[in-house]
Amino acid sequence: MKEKILSKRQNGMPMMLLWGLLYIFSIVVTIIGGTSDESIFVGAGIIWLCLGWYPFKGLIVLKPQEALVLTLFGKYYGTLKGDGFYWVNPFCSAVNPASNTHLRQSDDVGSSTVTAVKNNTTVPTKKISLKIMTLNNNRQKINDCLGNPVEIGIAVTWKVKNTAKAVFDVDNYKEYLSLQCDTALRNIVRLYPYDIAPNVDTTGDGIADEGSLRGSSEIVAERIREEIQQKVENAGLEIVEARITYLAYAPEIAAVMLQRQQASAIIDARKMIVDGAVGMVEMALERLNESGMVDLDEERKASMVSNLLVVLCGNHDAQPVVNSGSLY
């Protein structure tokens, strides 16, 4: 549905003064008619006193970044935007199906959604906020592309772009957005492994890459934003940004995955230590050969290499043993 902005709108202050003066005039007419026994004046004054309050229903106050979608006898009348004090047709009624919906988002926190509190009940306003709002859905448990369950949460910043679509094209645009965020999150997360894995294609081009949820969070967040935007375009919403706020393995496999990461880190550290120790042994043998200080045969070289590797690769400090005899 195309949004229709109400450009021809009346300033509320002169209209309020006009209807107020007419109301006072009707009181005066009623009093004069009663004292002069003029039934016509009395009848006209009483009728206006009974009905004269209705035009005041057309007075509307809008704050910055607020809008009001109006219908007249069931038809879309237009959208009132811009901060100020206005008067519209009092027979118009405001429509906002999401006014009583409270999700985990910034627009539902505070007093902006409540106009009055009476008898411990809140009266939701029909005004639509045009501000940038943040939706923080509950964490979801999703299997990544390797089948490992992970828990992930996102925060989505959004705003209403087309008020007519948001009100009339979907039943409740807040609940619609929340549902589409959950489905888009599942669609994107299942394409990535939690950590870098071999032979995994995350881009769909048929070539294995190093994409992962943990290492490519910016790319994953952007794909989630694009996926949500495609789904909520028909609701008149604009997705400004999507960010991953929580990412972890599911509790049932978290301990096992931690042991796996620790084992991988230990293996990588051992490889580095062995590579460095072999290089140091090679350097020591080359220096001894160049200086001619000691003439070592193959058996003594093997013994020296073994001793040096034990010293350099051991977890604890080596205990020296002095050999006073001969190797033979």
Protein Blocks (a to p, Z undefined) as FASTA:
>chain_A
ZZdddfbccdfklmmmmmmmmmmmmmmmmmmmmmnopaklmmmmmmmmmmmmmmmmmpcc
ddehiacdddeehiafbdceheddddddfkbccddfklmpccddfklgcjklpcbdeehi
acddfbdcfbdcdddddddddddfkopacddddddddddfblmlmmmmpmblmlmmmmmm
mmmmmmmmmmpcfbdcehiafkonopacfbdfklmmmmmmmmmmmmmmmmmmmnopacfb
dcdfbdcddfklmmmmmmmmmmmmmmmmmmmmmmmmmmmmmmmmmmmmmnomaccdfklm
mmmmmmmmmmmmpmbdcdddddfbdfZZ
